[in-house]
Amino acid sequence: MDKKAKKERQAAFDSLPQAIKENLTPEEKQLFLTADIWPETLFEKLEEFLIKE
């Protein structure tokens, strides 16, 4: 992942409501910031903030 993508992911994470961020485990936070493929559980927790393509 390039530097621009990392900054965009961090900005997206920072824009989440505090309650959602607190509901994520440290592992899920790391996956949010770096993973190419997210586990289904992370999608479920972020469902209302994701745009389906």
C-alpha positions as CSV (number, residue, x, y, z in Angstrom):
1,M,0.0,0.0,0.0
2,D,1.4,3.3,-1.0
3,K,1.8,6.4,1.3
4,K,-1.2,8.1,-0.2
5,A,-3.5,5.1,0.4
6,K,-2.3,4.9,4.0
7,K,-3.1,8.5,4.6
8,E,-6.6,8.1,3.0
9,R,-7.3,5.1,5.2
10,Q,-6.2,6.9,8.3
11,A,-8.4,9.9,7.4
12,A,-11.3,7.5,6.8
13,F,-10.7,5.9,10.2
14,D,-10.4,9.2,12.0
15,S,-13.7,10.3,10.5
16,L,-15.6,7.4,12.0
17,P,-17.8,8.2,15.1
18,Q,-16.0,7.6,18.4
19,A,-18.5,4.8,19.4
20,I,-17.6,2.9,16.2
21,K,-13.9,3.2,16.7
22,E,-14.2,2.1,20.3
23,N,-16.2,-1.0,19.1
24,L,-13.3,-2.2,16.9
25,T,-10.6,-4.5,18.3
26,P,-7.0,-3.5,17.9
27,E,-6.8,-6.2,15.2
28,E,-9.8,-4.8,13.3
29,K,-8.3,-1.3,13.5
30,Q,-5.1,-2.7,12.0
31,L,-7.0,-4.5,9.3
32,F,-9.0,-1.3,8.5
33,L,-5.8,0.6,8.0
34,T,-3.7,-1.9,6.1
35,A,-5.6,-5.0,4.8
36,D,-6.4,-5.5,1.1
37,I,-9.3,-7.8,2.1
38,W,-11.4,-7.2,5.3
39,P,-13.0,-10.0,7.3
40,E,-16.8,-10.1,7.2
41,T,-17.0,-9.1,10.9
42,L,-15.3,-5.8,10.0
43,F,-17.8,-5.2,7.2
44,E,-20.7,-5.8,9.6
45,K,-19.4,-3.3,12.1
46,L,-18.9,-0.6,9.5
47,E,-21.9,-1.5,7.3
48,E,-23.7,1.9,7.7
49,F,-20.6,3.8,6.6
50,L,-19.7,1.7,3.5
51,I,-20.8,2.4,0.0
52,K,-21.6,-0.7,-2.0
53,E,-20.2,-0.9,-5.5
